[in-house]
């Protein structure tokens, strides 16, 4: 889950959204 969280967090930052970051 840690790696997935890092990926989603980075993706959310790049997309400028917090939706993925909340997952």
TIMAR-597698 format. One record per residue: residue number from 1; residue in three letters; y, z, x of N, C-alpha, C in turn. Coordinates in Angstrom, 1 decimal. Example, Ala and Ser with C-alpha at 12.3 -4.5 7.8 and 13.67 -1.06 7.14 Angstrom:
BEGIN
<i=1; aa=ala; n.north=-5.7; n.up=7.8; n.east=13.2; ca.north=-4.5; ca.up=7.8; ca.east=12.3; c.north=-3.3; c.up=7.8; c.east=13.2>
<i=2; aa=ser; n.north=-2.2; n.up=7.1; n.east=12.8; ca.north=-1.1; ca.up=7.1; ca.east=13.7; c.north=0.0; c.up=7.9; c.east=12.9>
This chain:
BEGIN
<i=1; aa=unk; n.north=-1.2; n.up=0.0; n.east=0.8; ca.north=0.0; ca.up=0.0; ca.east=0.0; c.north=1.3; c.up=0.0; c.east=0.9>
<i=2; aa=unk; n.north=1.2; n.up=0.6; n.east=2.0; ca.north=2.3; ca.up=0.7; ca.east=2.9; c.north=2.8; c.up=-0.6; c.east=3.3>
<i=3; aa=unk; n.north=1.9; n.up=-1.5; n.east=3.8; ca.north=2.3; ca.up=-2.8; ca.east=4.2; c.north=2.9; c.up=-3.6; c.east=3.0>
<i=4; aa=unk; n.north=2.2; n.up=-3.5; n.east=1.9; ca.north=2.7; ca.up=-4.2; ca.east=0.7; c.north=4.1; c.up=-3.8; c.east=0.3>
<i=5; aa=unk; n.north=4.3; n.up=-2.5; n.east=0.4; ca.north=5.7; ca.up=-1.9; ca.east=0.1; c.north=6.7; c.up=-2.5; c.east=1.0>
<i=6; aa=unk; n.north=6.4; n.up=-2.6; n.east=2.3; ca.north=7.3; ca.up=-3.2; ca.east=3.3; c.north=7.6; c.up=-4.6; c.east=3.0>
<i=7; aa=unk; n.north=6.6; n.up=-5.4; n.east=2.6; ca.north=6.8; ca.up=-6.8; ca.east=2.3; c.north=7.7; c.up=-6.9; c.east=1.0>
<i=8; aa=unk; n.north=7.4; n.up=-6.2; n.east=0.0; ca.north=8.2; ca.up=-6.3; ca.east=-1.2; c.north=9.6; c.up=-5.8; c.east=-1.0>
<i=9; aa=unk; n.north=9.7; n.up=-4.7; n.east=-0.2; ca.north=11.1; ca.up=-4.2; ca.east=0.1; c.north=11.9; c.up=-5.3; c.east=0.8>
<i=10; aa=unk; n.north=11.3; n.up=-5.9; n.east=1.8; ca.north=12.0; ca.up=-6.9; ca.east=2.6; c.north=12.3; c.up=-8.1; c.east=1.7>
<i=11; aa=unk; n.north=11.4; n.up=-8.5; n.east=0.8; ca.north=11.6; ca.up=-9.6; ca.east=-0.1; c.north=12.7; c.up=-9.3; c.east=-1.1>
<i=12; aa=unk; n.north=12.7; n.up=-8.1; n.east=-1.6; ca.north=13.8; ca.up=-7.7; ca.east=-2.5; c.north=15.1; c.up=-7.7; c.east=-1.9>
<i=13; aa=unk; n.north=15.2; n.up=-7.3; n.east=-0.6; ca.north=16.5; ca.up=-7.3; ca.east=0.1; c.north=17.0; c.up=-8.7; c.east=0.3>
<i=14; aa=unk; n.north=16.1; n.up=-9.6; n.east=0.7; ca.north=16.4; ca.up=-11.0; ca.east=0.9; c.north=16.9; c.up=-11.7; c.east=-0.4>
<i=15; aa=unk; n.north=16.2; n.up=-11.3; n.east=-1.5; ca.north=16.6; ca.up=-11.8; ca.east=-2.8; c.north=17.8; c.up=-11.2; c.east=-3.4>
<i=16; aa=unk; n.north=18.2; n.up=-10.1; n.east=-2.7; ca.north=19.4; ca.up=-9.4; ca.east=-3.2; c.north=19.1; c.up=-8.6; c.east=-4.5>
<i=17; aa=unk; n.north=17.8; n.up=-8.3; n.east=-4.8; ca.north=17.5; ca.up=-7.6; ca.east=-6.0; c.north=16.7; c.up=-6.4; c.east=-5.7>
<i=18; aa=unk; n.north=16.6; n.up=-5.4; n.east=-6.6; ca.north=15.9; ca.up=-4.2; ca.east=-6.4; c.north=14.6; c.up=-4.2; c.east=-7.2>
<i=19; aa=unk; n.north=14.4; n.up=-5.3; n.east=-7.9; ca.north=13.2; ca.up=-5.3; ca.east=-8.8; c.north=11.9; c.up=-5.2; c.east=-8.0>
<i=20; aa=unk; n.north=11.8; n.up=-6.0; n.east=-7.0; ca.north=10.5; ca.up=-6.0; ca.east=-6.2; c.north=10.5; c.up=-4.7; c.east=-5.4>
<i=21; aa=unk; n.north=11.6; n.up=-4.2; n.east=-5.1; ca.north=11.6; ca.up=-2.9; ca.east=-4.3; c.north=11.1; c.up=-1.8; c.east=-5.1>
<i=22; aa=unk; n.north=11.2; n.up=-1.9; n.east=-6.4; ca.north=10.8; ca.up=-0.8; ca.east=-7.3; c.north=9.3; c.up=-0.8; c.east=-7.5>
<i=23; aa=unk; n.north=8.6; n.up=-1.9; n.east=-7.2; ca.north=7.2; ca.up=-2.0; ca.east=-7.4; c.north=6.5; c.up=-1.2; c.east=-6.3>
